[in-house]
Amino acid sequence: MKVPCPICGKITEYSRENPWRPFCSERCKMIDLGEWGNDGYRIQGEPGSADRMSPEEFEDAARRADELEARLDAGKQSGARRRRR
């Protein structure tokens, strides 16, 4: 599968043969790592906001995450079935 490199946008192969996937090169992979290390990327929300969730909110978030994971797994399985045919 061909995907754009998240750093430079160059189209690159997303497969086991590409040791830097999803990046096009070690350079782009290291740039991305540096962004995380320098707080260039941030996860949305207040720090520790999950700690302030009510038990019901936490359970709802966990349920939604489980549903999303199940849908993603189902998509991967159907894709694998299509490739085998």
Order of alpha helices (4+ residues) and beta strands (2+ residues): beta-beta-alpha-alpha
